Amino acid sequence: MQFLKHIKIKRIETRPNDAWYDMSLRQLRNGEVSFYRVKDFLTGDWLFKMCKDKEQGKILVKAVKCPAGIHFSQLEGKTMVFQDSLIDGMLYDVISLTESDENNRLRRNIVSSIEEVPAIIKENYEIKSYEEATGKKAPGKHLVTLSKRENEKELITLFVLERAWTLSESTPEEKLKEKEQTTQKTKATKKEVDTGEDWSCPICGKKHRLIHVETEKTIKHVLRKPSSQ
């Protein structure tokens, strides 16, 4: 199933020049900053901040606001770092998955084999060894994803997949089935009645048909263009 199409990502603001604090460098950095609103069908609503550090050749994706819950709340303020790879135009991220212990405290587990990588990531991202992507070796770093530098939504999606999906109590299949059942129920209880009345706009003269709409909880009215227009 095409799960990723059910993750809706929208950029709501871009600041050509802003500042942020880089924890790894322990210093203030400057560059372009964007904010994204995300509606994820599996985990909920998010707000992300993306910081582009051209001098360092990396992009930081930070969770500014997370869905409610003991697990997701711990991701607030967490950052994923994407860095330039040896492959032109591609950024790499060392694959690590968020896990919860018996006390509901989160930790990150860096994957060491392709078998540990979730199918959703393997199906939608190119995976390479750390050495292939960077040209060097580093203890504890094994596999990375490759993402296009200009595809900012791809980077944000990866944050959701690596950091949040592993914490969900429902599977993507279960959540979509639940969503589909809710939609069908809503349609089943929704009744539309054409009143036969046309309303004309006093300014432009265009006519609209008045429709009476009933659901289990509400009654409302909408104006629609007659089919002849």
N, C-alpha and C positions, 0 to 999 in steps of 0.2 A: 504493500500500500504506500501511496505517496504521502507520508506523514508530514513532511516539511512544508507542504503547501498549506497546512493548517496552522502554521506558525506565522502570524501576521506581524510584520515589522514596518514601522513608519518613522521616518526622520522628522522631528518636530522643531529642531533649532540647530543652526550652525553658526559658530563664532570663528571667523577667520583667524583671529589671534587672541588666545586666552592662556591662562597658566594653570598648572597642576603640580602636585608634589609626587615625584617618583621615589617610591620607597626603596627600590633596589639601588638607585644612585644617591639617595638621601639628599636630594636637591630639587629646587623648583625648576620646572621646564616650561617652555613656551611653544605654542603651535596652534594648529586648527583643532577645535573641539566641537563635537556634535553630540546631540542628545537624541535617543531613539526610544519610542514607546513600543513595547512588544506585548502581543496577546497570544500566549501559548495555550493551545487547547488542552495540553496535558497538565501543566503546572500552574497557570494563571497569568496575571499581568505583571509586567516588569518595566523599569525605566533604566536605560543604560547611558553611560557617558563614554564617548570614544575620543581618545587623545592621540593625535598624530605627531610623533617625534621624528621629523625628517633627518635631523642631525645624527640621531642614534640608530636610525633605520628600523624603527619599530612602532607598533600601534598598541595602545593600552585600551582594553575594554573593561569598564568598571560597572558593577551592578549598583545603581544608586537607590533603587526601590525594588523590593522583592515581594512575592506573594506572602500572605500570612502563613504562620506555622512555625513550629519549633525548629524545623530543619532549614526551610528557605530563609528564615530571618537571619540565620548565621552567615548567609551568603552576601548580605548587604555590606557593601564596601569592598568586597573581594574583587580582584583584578586578574584578568588573563592577559598575557603578553604575547604578541605576535611579532616575530622578527624576520628581517630579510634573510632569505635562503640563498644558496648558490644558484638556484634556478631563477632566471630573470623574471621579475614581476610577481614572484610568489613569496608568501610569508609562511613561516613554519611555527607550529605550536607543539611543544612536547606533550604527548597525550597523557593526561592524568584524570582519573575519575573520582568524584566525591563519594565518600562512604560515611555511614553513621555507625558509631559504636553502641554498646549496650546502654550508655548514659546519654544517648542522643547528641553526642558531640561529633562534629564533622572532622574528617581528615581526608587528605588527597592521596590516592594510590596511583603511582606512576606505573603504567602498564609495561610489561617486559616482553610480551609476545602478542602476535596478531590475534590469537584466540581470545585474548582478554578485551579486545576492542569491540564495542557494541556494533551490531550489524548496521544500525542506522548511520553510523559514522563511516563504516567501510563502504557502504553503498553510495554515499554522497560526497566523500572526500578522498583525495589521493593520499595514500599513506607511504611514507619512506622511512628508512632508518635515519637516526640522528646524524650519523656520519655522512650519508648520502646528501642530506639537506644542508649540512653546515661545513663539511670537509674536515671535521675534527671529531675526536672522541671525548666523552665526558662520563664520569662514573654516575650510574643511576639514570642516565638518559638513553632511551632505547628507540622508541618509535615516535614519529611526528606526523601531523597532518600538514598538507600544503593547501593554501588558500590564495586566491587572486587578491593582490593588494587593493585593487579598486573596488572589489566586491565587499563593501562594508557589512551588508546584511549577512553574508556568509560567515563572517567573523563572529557576529553577535549570535547567530544560530548555533555555532559551535560552543559558545559559552553555555547556552541553555542545555545542549546535549550532554556535555561533559560534566557540568557542575550541578544541573538540576534534575534531568531526567532519571538519573540513577537513584534519586531520593523519592521519586513518586511512588505512592502506594498502589497506583493503578498502572496497568500496561497501556501503551498507546491504542492497542486494539480495543481494550475494554472501554477506554475513554471515548473513542470515536463512536462505538456502539451505543453508549449511554447518550451521547450528544444526538445521534441519529434518532433514537427513541423519543427523546424530548422534543425534537423538531417535528416528528410525526404526530406526537400527541397534541402539540400546539396547533398544527394544521387541522387535525381532526376536530378540535373544539372551536375552531375559528369559522365564523359564518359571515359571509358578505352578502348584502342585499342591495341591489341597484334600486334607488328610490325613484328613478325615472325623471328626476328633477335636474335641470341644467342651470348652472349659475354663470352669469356673464361678468367678466372683469370690467368695471366701470372705466378703466383707463385704456386698455387695448382692445376690449370687446371679445376676447377669446372666451369660449364656453368650456365649462368643466362640469362633469357629471358628479352628483353627490352620491357617495356610497356609504351605506350604514354597515359598520363592522362590529361584530360581537365576539367576545371570547368568554372563557369561564369567569374571568375577573373584571373585565372592562367592556365598556361600550364607547366607541368613538366614531368619528366621521372623517372621511377623506375625500378630496377632490381629485378627479382623474380626467384626463383628456378623453373626450368621446372618440370612439374608433374611427369616425369619419374625418377627424382632423389630421 
